[in-house]
Amino acid sequence: MLEHGGRLRKACAQYGIAQDEWLDLSSGLAPWPWPIPPIPLRAWARLPETEDGLEQAARDYYGAAHVLPVPGSQAAIQLLPRLRRVGKVGVLSPCYAEHAEAWRRGGYIVREVSQAEVDFFIDQLDVLVVVNPNNPTGLSLPPERLLDWHARLAQRGGWLVVDEAFMDNTPHLSLAGHAHQVGLIVLRSFGKFFGLAGVRLGFVLAERKLLRLLADQVGPWAVAGPTRVLGQLCLADSAGHARQRQRSEVASARLAQLLEAHGFAPQGGCALFQWLRTEHAAQVQDFMARRGILLRLFAHDSSLRFGLPGEEADWLRLDQAFAAYTQENP
C-alpha cells in the first residue's frame, strides 16, 4: 500500500509517544468534526436503501444532476479503471498518488505530466486525471481550462476525471454542475471538509450511464445505513457549511503566517492545509515528530504538508516547536 498521512499508530511505535499525546497534522482534514446526531436504530438494523434522502441532499449540496454515493472516493479511484478498455492515461502530477497507482494496476500506460505539458500530450491520451485543488500543492485550475481539456478528450471518447476532494471551500471552481456531460467524472470526498474521514463516504458525479456501470462495480449496500443518515444531515446543514468554510479559511491563512514567521513560507495550500517544499523537509518532519507533532512528508520532492491545528493549545505547541527548531538550526 502507498504511504498516506494519518498513520498515527506507526508514529507511536517509531517515536515511543502515546497516541493521545500527539498533535496529528499529517492529514488534510478539518480539525472540527461535525457533531454526530442520534442515529435511529433502524439505520443499524436494516439493510441500507438508495434514494433515502442522501442522494438528493448530495445533488443539492454539490449542484450536480446525478450522483452515486460510494464508501469513500478512494473506492471510485480504484474502480474507474475497470470501466474502460486499456489505453493511455495522463495524471497531472504531483498529486494524490493513488490515482496513478490505480490506472497502472489496471494495465494502462500512465504518464505523469506537469500542467505545462498537458496541452502537448492530451490528444494522445484516453483519460486525463486532475486533482483540483491539488493535493498536496494546493494549485487550483480554472473551470474554463478543465472544460477545454474535457472537450478535447470527449470528442475522441476520452474521459476527464477531476478529483475535487478539497473543493468544498471554493464551490464556484467546481465542475459539479457540468458533470452530466459524457466523459466528465467528478469525485467528491465527504470526510475532509466535514472532519469525519472515519465514516468512509464519497460521491461520484457523472452522467447516468456511467454511474450505473460504476454502481455495478461498487455492489449493493456499499454505504452503511448509519453513514447514509449522517451524510444526509451534514450535507443539508447550510449554516454549518458557512461556519466551517469561514474558520478553515481563517486557520489556513494563520498557518501560512506562522510558517512564514519562522522562515518557512509555504509554496502552496488551500483552506485545509499548507504545503512547503524545503531541502530540510525530512529533518523538520523528524524534529517535529520527536516532539509529538506529526506532519506529512513527501520524500520524493522533499516537501511537507501541514494540516490545520484545531485548538489554541495546538497553535502554541506548533509555534514553540518551530521556535525551538530555528534556534537549533539558525
PyMOL commands that set and color helices and strands:
alter all, ss='L'
color gray80, all
select helices_A, chain A and resi 8-15+19-21+41-45+54-62+73-83+98-105+115-124+143-154+171-173+176-178+191-194+197-199+208-218+225-235+238-261+281-289+299-301+312-328
alter helices_A, ss='H'
color red, helices_A
select strands_A, chain A and resi 23-24+67-70+88-92+109-113+127-131+159-163+184-189+202-205+268-270+273-277+293-294+296-298+303-307
alter strands_A, ss='S'
color yellow, strands_A
deselect
rebuild
show_as cartoon
